[in-house]
Amino acid sequence: HRSQAWVSVMRGCNMPCSYCIVPSTRGPEISRPIEVIVEEVQRLCDDGVTEITLLGQTVNAYGRDLARDVTLARLLHALHAIPALRRIAFITSHPNFLSPDLIEALAELPRVARFLHLPAQSGSDRMLKAMRRGYTVARYLARVEQLRASAPQIALHSDFIVGYPGETEADFRASVELME
C-alpha cells in the first residue's frame, strides 16, 4: 500500500543458530546510522508514507556495531518524533536482545505497534541448545513476563520449529506447553 514502507535498518546476523544460513550468506551485523534512517523515513513520509516496518534479521540487536548508546529503542524514539509517521513496527526480534529500554519504548511510545515478533523456536531447553539459540525456556519466559509487566497490551507472535533433528516426543510436548 502506498502509505506503508519497509525500511532496512541493518543487514546480516551475528547469531550462530545451527539451522540458519543468514550469517554465512549476508555476513555479520551492519547497522545503518540513526540519522540516515531518520532521513530516509522523513523522505518516505514526505511522499505519503504513514506506516513503516523496520527490518533486520535480529532487529532488536540494532546498533551493537555502532556507538555504545545506539539501540533500537533510541531509533524508535527518533522516528517517533516525525509527526507524519502514524505507525512504527519492526521485525524480527531475538529473545536475547529484548532489553529494558526496548520494553520501555514499546510500552511508552504510542505510535509504536503493540506487536512483537519474538521467536521461541522450541519449548525444550535441549532443543534450544541444539539449535544454538543462546537462551533457555525460563529465560524466554522471564523476558515475556518483563514485557507483559510493562506493556500488557502487546500482542506476542512467535515461531516454532518442530521435527528438528533429535527432537523427541517429550521435546515436542514441551513446545506445545510453551505455546499454551
KOLKEPA-368011 format. One line per 10 residues: number of its first residue (from 1); their letters; for each residue x, y, z of N, C-alpha, C. Coordinates in steps of 0.05 Angstrom, whole numbers, always signed. Atoms other than C-alpha are relative to their C-alpha. Example, Ala and Ser with C-alpha at 12.3 -4.5 7.8 and 13.67 -1.06 7.14 Angstrom:
1) as) +18/-24/+0/+246/-90/+156/+18/+24/+0 | -16/-24/-1/+273/-21/+143/-15/+22/+14
END
This chain:
1) hrsqawvsvm) +17/-24/+0/+0/+0/+0/+18/+25/+0 | -16/-25/+3/+25/+70/-16/+7/+13/+26 | -6/-12/-26/+22/+91/+57/+19/-16/+17 | -17/+18/-16/+66/+34/+80/+27/-4/-13 | -27/+5/+11/+141/+23/+73/+15/-18/+19 | -19/+17/-14/+194/-27/+95/+27/+13/-1 | -25/-14/-1/+259/+3/+118/+21/-18/+14 | -22/+17/-11/+322/-39/+128/+17/+17/+18 | -17/-14/-19/+359/-16/+190/+27/-13/+4 | -25/+15/-2/+413/-69/+188/+0/-24/-19
11) rgcnmpcsyc) -3/+25/+16/+439/-128/+148/+17/-19/+16 | -17/+21/-12/+470/-193/+169/-9/-8/+28 | +7/+11/-26/+469/-230/+234/+25/-12/+13 | -23/+12/-15/+520/-250/+288/-8/-24/+16 | +9/+23/-16/+478/-306/+319/+8/-26/-14 | -9/+25/+12/+503/-377/+309/-21/-22/-2 | +21/+21/+0/+436/-413/+304/+7/-22/-20 | -9/+22/+16/+450/-482/+276/-15/-5/-25 | +17/+5/+23/+393/-483/+226/+0/+23/-20 | +2/-24/+16/+405/-414/+195/+25/+6/-17
21) ivpstrgpei) -22/-5/+19/+447/-395/+135/+6/+30/-2 | -3/-29/+3/+439/-319/+143/+28/+10/+6 | -27/-11/-5/+506/-306/+177/+20/-6/-22 | -20/+6/+21/+544/-341/+122/-7/+12/-27 | +7/-12/+26/+504/-311/+64/-1/+30/+1 | +2/-29/-2/+493/-240/+90/+22/+13/+16 | -22/-11/-15/+553/-233/+135/-8/+10/+28 | +5/-9/-27/+559/-201/+203/-19/+24/+0 | +18/-23/-4/+512/-148/+231/+13/+26/-8 | -8/-27/+8/+519/-80/+199/-24/+18/+3
31) srpievivee) +22/-18/-5/+473/-26/+226/+4/+26/-14 | -1/-27/+12/+456/+38/+190/-3/+21/+21 | +2/-21/-20/+465/+103/+229/-28/+10/+3 | +27/-11/-5/+403/+132/+262/-7/+23/-18 | +6/-23/+17/+409/+197/+224/-8/-7/-28 | +6/+8/+28/+409/+162/+157/-28/-13/-2 | +27/+12/-1/+347/+121/+176/-21/+21/+3 | +20/-21/-5/+310/+182/+202/-3/+16/-26 | +3/-15/+26/+326/+220/+136/-16/-16/-20 | +14/+16/+19/+301/+161/+95/-30/-1/+7
41) vqrlcddgvt) +28/+1/-9/+237/+155/+136/-14/+27/-5 | +12/-27/+5/+225/+231/+131/-6/+3/-29 | +5/-2/+29/+232/+227/+55/-25/-17/-7 | +23/+17/+6/+182/+169/+54/-25/+14/+10 | +23/-14/-10/+134/+209/+97/-7/+24/-18 | +5/-23/+19/+142/+269/+50/-14/-10/-25 | +12/+12/+23/+119/+221/-5/-27/-14/+7 | +27/+11/-7/+56/+200/+34/+0/-25/+18 | -2/+24/-17/+81/+141/+76/-7/+9/+29 | +7/-6/-28/+50/+140/+146/+6/-24/+18
51) eitllgqtvn) -6/+23/-16/+68/+70/+169/+26/-13/-11 | -25/+14/+8/+137/+37/+169/+4/-24/+16 | -9/+23/-15/+164/-30/+188/+30/-1/-3 | -29/+2/+0/+237/-33/+207/+8/-29/-2 | -8/+27/+6/+273/-94/+182/+29/-6/+9 | -27/+10/-7/+333/-134/+208/-3/-29/+8 | +1/+28/-7/+348/-207/+217/-3/-4/+30 | +3/-1/-29/+356/-194/+291/-2/+30/+7 | +3/-29/+0/+328/-124/+291/+4/+13/+27 | -4/-13/-27/+330/-113/+366/+29/-1/+9
61) aygrdlardv) -28/-2/-5/+405/-123/+364/+12/+24/-15 | -8/-24/+15/+407/-60/+321/+19/+18/+17 | -19/-19/-12/+466/-14/+337/+23/-11/+15 | -22/+12/-15/+512/-63/+371/+27/+5/-13 | -25/-5/+15/+564/-49/+317/+6/+30/-2 | -4/-29/+1/+556/+27/+324/+8/+9/+28 | -7/-11/-27/+566/+72/+385/-15/-14/+22 | +12/+14/-22/+550/+45/+453/-29/+7/+6 | +28/-8/-7/+486/+85/+462/-19/-2/-23 | +18/+4/+23/+457/+67/+394/-15/-27/+3
71) tlarllhalh) +17/+24/-5/+398/+19/+405/-25/+3/-17 | +26/-1/+14/+333/+1/+372/-19/+19/+15 | +18/-18/-15/+297/+38/+429/+6/+29/-7 | -7/-27/+7/+336/+101/+413/-10/+7/-28 | +10/-5/+28/+319/+94/+339/-30/+4/+0 | +29/-3/-2/+245/+85/+357/-7/+27/+10 | +5/-27/-10/+247/+149/+397/+5/+21/-21 | -7/-19/+22/+280/+186/+339/-22/+0/-21 | +21/+2/+21/+228/+161/+289/-27/+10/+11 | +25/-9/-12/+171/+175/+337/-3/+30/-1
81) aipalrriaf) +1/-30/+1/+189/+249/+332/-8/+10/-27 | +10/-8/+27/+168/+250/+258/-30/+2/+1 | +29/-3/-4/+98/+279/+261/-18/-15/-19 | +16/+13/+20/+72/+248/+197/-1/-30/+3 | -1/+29/-3/+90/+178/+219/-21/-9/+21 | +22/+9/-18/+28/+144/+249/+6/-26/+13 | -4/+26/-11/+54/+74/+260/+29/-9/-7 | -27/+11/+3/+123/+42/+271/+0/-28/+10 | -2/+28/-8/+134/-33/+273/+28/-9/-6 | -26/+11/+6/+195/-77/+270/-1/-31/+2
91) itshpnflsp) -3/+29/-1/+213/-150/+256/+28/-7/-10 | +6/+21/-19/+246/-199/+273/+18/+3/+24 | -16/-3/-24/+270/-198/+345/+11/-26/+10 | -12/+24/-13/+313/-246/+385/-4/+4/+30 | +5/-2/-29/+297/-261/+458/+24/+12/+16 | -24/-10/-14/+369/-245/+479/+3/+30/+0 | -4/-28/+3/+362/-173/+457/-26/+16/+7 | +23/-14/-9/+295/-155/+488/+8/+14/+26 | -12/-15/-22/+326/-102/+532/-21/+17/+15 | +18/-17/-15/+293/-60/+587/-7/+26/-15
101) dliealaelp) +6/-25/+14/+299/+4/+544/-18/-5/-24 | +18/+7/+22/+265/-31/+486/-28/-6/+11 | +26/+5/-13/+209/-56/+531/-13/+26/+8 | +11/-27/-7/+201/+15/+557/-10/+15/-24 | +9/-13/+25/+196/+42/+486/-26/-12/-10 | +25/+14/+9/+144/-10/+468/-24/+8/+18 | +21/-7/-19/+104/+10/+530/-8/+29/-2 | +4/-28/-2/+111/+85/+524/-5/+16/-25 | +3/-15/+25/+112/+106/+451/-26/-8/-14 | +26/+7/+10/+40/+108/+427/-1/-8/-30
111) rvarflhlpa) +1/+7/+29/+56/+102/+352/+16/-24/-7 | -14/+26/+4/+99/+40/+361/-21/-22/+2 | +20/+22/+1/+58/-21/+342/+0/-16/+26 | +3/+17/-24/+32/-62/+401/+1/-29/-9 | -4/+26/+12/+60/-124/+368/+30/-6/+2 | -29/+8/+0/+125/-162/+379/+3/-29/-10 | -7/+27/+11/+151/-220/+338/+25/-9/+15 | -22/+9/-17/+195/-258/+388/+1/-31/-1 | -1/+29/+4/+211/-328/+363/+11/-16/+23 | -10/+18/-21/+217/-381/+417/+16/-23/-13
121) qsgsdrmlka) -11/+22/+16/+234/-436/+366/-5/-28/+13 | +6/+26/-13/+224/-492/+418/-6/+6/+30 | +6/-1/-28/+197/-504/+487/+17/-19/+16 | -19/+19/-12/+253/-553/+502/+28/+12/+2 | -28/-10/-4/+319/-530/+532/+20/-17/-16 | -18/+18/+14/+352/-590/+500/+1/+8/-30 | +1/-8/+28/+328/-569/+431/+11/+28/-5 | -11/-28/+2/+345/-495/+443/+31/-1/+0 | -29/+3/-1/+416/-517/+460/+10/-11/-27 | -8/+12/+26/+420/-560/+397/-2/+21/-23
131) mrrgytvary) +4/-21/+20/+394/-501/+357/+20/+24/+4 | -19/-21/-7/+447/-456/+390/-14/+27/+1 | +16/-24/-3/+395/-404/+408/+11/+19/+21 | -12/-17/-20/+432/-378/+469/-18/+8/+23 | +17/-6/-23/+375/-378/+519/-15/-26/+7 | +16/+22/-9/+331/-426/+558/-29/+8/-1 | +29/-6/-2/+256/-432/+563/-6/+19/+23 | +4/-18/-23/+259/-400/+632/+8/+29/-7 | -9/-27/+7/+298/-341/+604/-19/+13/-20 | +20/-10/+19/+249/-333/+546/-25/+9/+15
141) larveqlras) +24/-7/-15/+190/-334/+594/+5/+24/+18 | -6/-23/-17/+225/-284/+640/-1/+26/-17 | +2/-23/+18/+232/-236/+581/-29/+7/-7 | +28/-5/+6/+159/-245/+563/-14/+12/+24 | +12/-11/-25/+140/-232/+636/+7/+29/+4 | -8/-28/-2/+181/-168/+636/-16/+17/-20 | +15/-15/+21/+147/-146/+572/-29/+4/+8 | +29/-2/-8/+77/-162/+597/-4/+18/+24 | +2/-18/-24/+90/-125/+663/+0/+29/-8 | -2/-28/+9/+108/-61/+626/-20/+7/-22
151) apqialhsdf) +17/-5/+23/+65/-68/+564/-20/-23/-4 | +19/+23/+0/+7/-115/+578/-17/-2/-26 | +16/-1/+25/-28/-94/+513/+15/-12/-24 | -16/+10/+22/+28/-123/+469/-11/-27/-9 | +7/+26/+13/+7/-179/+421/+27/-13/-6 | -25/+15/+3/+62/-231/+421/-4/-21/-23 | +0/+20/+22/+78/-272/+358/+26/-15/+2 | -24/+16/-3/+127/-329/+356/+3/-20/-23 | -5/+22/+19/+158/-383/+312/+9/-24/+15 | -8/+25/-12/+168/-455/+330/+10/-19/-22
161) ivgypgetea) -10/+20/+18/+209/-509/+295/-6/-27/+12 | +6/+28/-9/+182/-580/+302/+13/-19/-19 | -14/+20/+17/+215/-642/+276/+29/+5/-3 | -29/-6/+1/+284/-614/+289/+15/-26/+5 | -15/+25/-4/+337/-669/+285/+5/-6/+30 | -4/+8/-28/+338/-707/+351/-23/+7/+18 | +23/-7/-17/+272/-679/+376/-15/-25/+8 | +16/+23/-10/+234/-729/+419/-28/+9/+4 | +28/-6/-6/+161/-733/+435/-2/+19/+24 | +0/-18/-24/+176/-700/+503/+9/+28/-8
171) dfrasvelme) -9/-26/+9/+213/-643/+468/-24/+14/-14 | +23/-11/+15/+153/-633/+422/-22/+9/+20 | +21/-7/-20/+104/-634/+481/+8/+25/+16 | -9/-24/-14/+147/-582/+516/-5/+25/-17 | +7/-23/+18/+138/-536/+455/-30/+6/+1 | +29/-4/-1/+63/-547/+456/-7/+14/+27 | +5/-12/-26/+63/-530/+531/+8/+30/+0 | -9/-28/+1/+102/-466/+518/-21/+17/-16 | +20/-14/+16/+52/-446/+463/-25/+5/+17 | +24/-3/-16/-6/-459/+510/+4/+20/+22
END
